[in-house]
């Protein structure tokens, strides 16, 4: 599988075989990813905090039991 990241200052472009898959921006400890549409903050040590800004509503069909 082909994956490549091009870094242009705080902007990162993520590519796969099909082309551009997502982009992200990182300023200090804060970052945002276009695919996940989530904010992330790196905290001291192995910790981080993430907040989803894009809440997808999954509509599921309920099967009727006969």
Rosetta silent file (secondary structure, phi, psi, omega in degrees, C-alpha in Angstrom):
SEQUENCE: XXXXXXXXXXXXXXXXXXXXXXXXXXXXXXXXXXXXXXXXXXXXXXXXXXXXXXXXXXXXXXXXXX
SCORE:     score description
SCORE:     0.000 S_00000001
   1 L     0.000  134.408 -178.958    0.000    0.000    0.000 S_00000001
   2 L   -95.553  123.804  173.946    1.313    3.402   -0.967 S_00000001
   3 E  -138.791  137.742  179.516    1.074    6.234    1.571 S_00000001
   4 E  -147.285  143.763  177.028    2.942    9.486    1.547 S_00000001
   5 E  -121.403  127.200  177.111    2.760   12.718    3.536 S_00000001
   6 E  -104.941  122.231 -178.139    3.959   16.006    2.110 S_00000001
   7 E  -103.637  122.896  178.539    4.768   18.603    4.768 S_00000001
   8 E  -124.818   82.742 -174.858    4.542   22.268    3.821 S_00000001
   9 L    66.282 -127.695 -179.788    5.140   24.171    7.046 S_00000001
  10 L   -79.749   -8.792 -178.899    2.120   23.583    9.314 S_00000001
  11 E   -92.959  134.465  176.968    0.113   22.014    6.430 S_00000001
  12 E  -124.184  128.839  178.329    0.325   18.277    5.777 S_00000001
  13 E  -108.967  126.001 -176.086   -1.068   16.620    2.661 S_00000001
  14 E  -107.108  122.475 -177.272   -1.727   12.877    2.889 S_00000001
  15 E  -115.854  147.674  169.897   -1.649   10.857   -0.336 S_00000001
  16 E  -124.709 -171.173  178.643   -2.521    7.264   -1.231 S_00000001
  17 L   -60.467  -29.249 -178.215   -2.464    5.458   -4.567 S_00000001
  18 L   -84.083   -4.223 -179.427   -5.748    7.173   -5.463 S_00000001
  19 E   116.378 -152.053 -178.442   -4.371   10.664   -4.837 S_00000001
  20 E   -65.709  122.713 -179.355   -5.005   13.154   -2.046 S_00000001
  21 E  -101.605  -34.188  177.190   -6.782   11.363    0.799 S_00000001
  22 E  -167.198  171.525  174.777   -6.821   14.091    3.463 S_00000001
  23 E  -138.576  156.740  178.921   -5.018   17.142    4.752 S_00000001
  24 E  -144.351  161.667  177.327   -4.197   18.368    8.212 S_00000001
  25 E  -130.328  138.750 -178.449   -2.804   21.423    9.903 S_00000001
  26 E  -133.074  119.884  178.368   -0.617   21.421   13.006 S_00000001
  27 E  -124.647  102.854 -177.206    0.179   24.521   15.040 S_00000001
  28 L    65.841 -126.666 -178.966    2.171   23.731   18.165 S_00000001
  29 L   -86.293  -10.063 -177.053    0.331   21.131   20.216 S_00000001
  30 E   -95.702  140.646  175.391   -2.984   21.671   18.334 S_00000001
  31 E  -145.584  159.217  177.736   -3.897   19.880   15.104 S_00000001
  32 E  -139.944  137.697 -178.798   -6.948   19.340   12.868 S_00000001
  33 E  -118.447  132.921 -176.065   -7.528   16.603   10.281 S_00000001
  34 L   -70.432  -31.293 -178.615   -9.891   17.003    7.308 S_00000001
  35 L   -76.597  -46.419  179.807  -10.876   13.339    7.139 S_00000001
  36 L   -79.924  -19.889 -175.520  -11.627   12.847   10.841 S_00000001
  37 L    48.634   49.655 -177.120  -12.824   16.452   11.174 S_00000001
  38 E  -131.639  145.295  173.210  -11.479   16.399   14.693 S_00000001
  39 E   -90.579  146.774  179.076   -9.375   18.722   16.807 S_00000001
  40 E  -142.096  140.376  177.007   -6.514   17.190   18.759 S_00000001
  41 E  -126.314  124.886  175.812   -4.198   18.601   21.412 S_00000001
  42 E   -79.435  127.097  179.358   -0.986   16.845   22.400 S_00000001
  43 L  -105.896  166.093 -179.733   -0.569   16.864   26.171 S_00000001
  44 L   -57.788  145.914 -179.681    2.587   16.192   28.204 S_00000001
  45 L    75.273 -151.774 -177.537    3.757   12.588   28.235 S_00000001
  46 L   -85.875   19.379 -174.209    1.884    9.947   26.234 S_00000001
  47 L  -101.003  153.660  173.671   -1.451   11.767   26.577 S_00000001
  48 E  -152.332  163.543  179.377   -3.596   13.632   24.082 S_00000001
  49 E  -126.695  136.627 -177.192   -7.096   15.079   23.881 S_00000001
  50 E  -132.923  137.200  176.399   -9.402   14.751   20.897 S_00000001
  51 E  -129.039  119.280  175.871  -12.756   16.382   20.130 S_00000001
  52 E   -74.065  130.489  176.151  -14.872   15.294   17.185 S_00000001
  53 L  -102.951  -13.342 -177.231  -16.448   18.216   15.415 S_00000001
  54 L  -113.534  103.658 -179.668  -18.227   16.115   12.812 S_00000001
  55 L   -98.727  105.361  178.284  -20.961   13.985   14.314 S_00000001
  56 L   -82.850  136.120  176.215  -22.251   11.600   11.703 S_00000001
  57 L   -99.366  119.299  179.651  -25.645   10.205   12.325 S_00000001
  58 L   -92.668  118.190  178.005  -25.857    6.595   11.301 S_00000001
  59 L   -94.386  119.437  179.950  -29.336    5.648   10.262 S_00000001
  60 L  -111.774  138.979  175.822  -29.900    1.976   10.699 S_00000001
  61 L   -82.649  135.509  176.417  -32.869    0.089    9.407 S_00000001
  62 L   -93.137  132.927  177.579  -34.548   -2.030   11.974 S_00000001
  63 L   -84.738  136.423  177.051  -35.536   -5.472   10.868 S_00000001
  64 L   -86.660  131.551  176.025  -38.966   -6.575   11.776 S_00000001
  65 L   -91.611  125.111 -178.144  -39.164   -9.949   13.384 S_00000001
  66 L   -99.580    0.000    0.000  -42.136  -11.878   12.143 S_00000001
